[in-house]
Amino acid sequence: MQYKTVLSSATVLILTIFFSTIIHSQELPKERAKNCTHLWQKNYKDILSGFGNMYNFHVIHEPESEYPFRAWFFGWAVEDCNRNIPEFKGCDAIFTARAKKLDGPWEVYSGDGKWDATGNPKLWRPLFSTSGTYYDEWHNGDPSIIKVGKTYYMAYSATGHDKDRIPADTPGDTDGDYYCIMGATSKDGIHWKRSEKPILEYKGEYGAKEKYGDVVLWGTYHRPSIMYDEGRFKIWFDYWSPHGTAMGYAENKGDFLNPEDWQLIRYSENPCLWEFPNPDVVKVENIYYAYSDAGGYEKHGWKGRKITEAVSKNGLDWEITCYIDPDPDTPATHVPEALIIKEDNKNILYLFYSCQIGGEPEYNFRYNRLRYMSREIPPSEIEKILKNDK
């Protein structure tokens, strides 16, 4: 691909799974034809900006805390692959931030108990580095966090160089990279105990290389969204299929960090949805809402992906409802992360998203701004979904 001639090998590795999603995205299904941009309130205000390439801004609400809003996100704070950070190992990294109000100002953790309130990404520090295993030596990202009792739970994507330990698409590589989902727990959201092994993985990926390049058919488990619901941990994730990047589902009634306690429910040829990458799921009353940056909306790799909404009564069977156009000053908005808050007895859904730089003739894939939009989920909408027999 043309990007390989102009980007460093490190950057190419990060882009591999994104290009796989883009190239093999399906054409726009009829049910995605509805545009629901008008339902959302946008102020086009950047809540964080000035960084190199960061996204997946996952926010939780702790109303009794001094800082009621906590966020975890990932990417490159300043230089590609965070090369400017001393002693950091890997490429993508997870960061955390806090705020007293959604509009900010947001403070980003800068290590040793310090927080940066000046918006200077050079001061920001990752929560941890990769562990150096075949499944966790390059990429840590896509954090999804919940708090149950006094414990924070995180699921996140990890990538290593697979069986041959040679980076994907470099001389001598025979098996691409190994993709999986890791788990972690914490008492403060900063210091984490990570799972000893992936909590979700496609073991057939080990040492395998498919015709699509780095991605492995029915594998490449990545980009999780977690929830504690109905007495169990639930996780939605994406994986590679012949029909684009599908959304799968697993659950756990036991130890969050124990891979043996996770049971795959929707995977392989039985997904929740075809072509629904970067899923994030929240529950509003008794209806599940999912958001993705699904492709197929136009014939452009990046701009063809738009934030897409789907709903479900059980978290397994989904109906796509509509899509949201990007902001006027950005070519594409991706990686949606949802937060539901009860305000004045109304269900308000906040959707955080990342703004891509774009440009011509060479399209810049990096994200340089984080924003949010919101809308009410009225009781009438919930009732309508419940009455739908689909």
Steps between C-alpha positions, in 0.01 A plus 500: 500500500616853431529587872784253542723713282458814706450378856743338741470125549377568855209707373418244232455233765244708686308567180479136389177408674340833408578450131366145517173641633492769235588289197254222576209707634167403353272719292245709688201287610157651451438527875791743533346747258342705780691809609436591864754781537218743577418317823835586655609821669853600405700797620808413290721576799825311544524356849858388430729588209858578409621139516658286230234234445255400775151354513257258673411748778312273742330691785336381820300712745566495876268775631627488861864544402697826502552433130168345391622420150782255438623408153740253343624535144797397291735572213805720456530804724769680302712287266388194304522193726572725800872504424540817705410322827809369686512127570165439334474161326259437214315739272138584587440578867209560738464831686250633753336836568257659745265799512247668725276574202457326165605816318818504706756609561631145479818409688718220362709275719869583471654240732606485865161619624508816287238629258547740211239776489680705233416281199866416433523146352877494559420455869252215459606149601355155420357284775722207402718356224463172314618184678727367223312180412402372155150640561594822684813677377381770264150640548292576811181689423122516464441515877150430631450557874223446751487530878330229704501569872840651578684330215568625149498238225668555165500302179742616232658393173852363489723401211828310479714370216358147511694174491798615293535820710565701184286813447227466238585599143874521567773277348485145630145524638300182442191545717409866541414621849294335774187687612317439828306658785656539844337574835608710799370613840581805712400678820583850373476480119873574470686196633384180337534126554492343157387152402783252464364390162244636252144476628380463139701371206466294186762231554497403135674831439825383659757458223236547228492753221194538281467635148362830634843584641534546874140414589393138547157378388267464802778634721669833569298556820524866590327822614290385797203661673419371849200517732393341828137406452263232624759368746775442246771674301412551136736589220437597140800504267586495134670234289575426137243332273439464126238776539718766657580550867223327694381559857524203736389443859623309807410491868645404836327399825825449689846657520538790257874435456470126447484404129336169593198683641422679173250331270468598136134534402501681165808449282623340178210461258242609758579864584282760664545713187707484186718806426478676835856589606600696811178412684400671824187389686292661775166404652219754518222370725461150354624570146859464381644771276816437298717743305759424235689666217375258238612531139329501164341846501707632212792391284779630718699293746470736794214734410287198410486409869234680704375474856217247489236416760339163571249385766423168665260357757739228617850612399526216249258578219541849359328735260695785340306823530694785339827685447643838602682734265844638595539858621529764224865573586628142493491243218418207727401425859575155640541282810180592690482445877164532675400615850147500638408739784168562670435875504172646634348154463600489134737253336772707334742314276839662449705376207871581492680482167830573328555745213728396217744742334458380141613728217611463142686368308639288785226419752617528861343215697587649841242633746582837654183601687255339744137618526160383614136530394186416695133418469213392720372144476129562574267232643310498172810381317554218748135396473517498120803271502335265749189473279708423192474128426826486303 
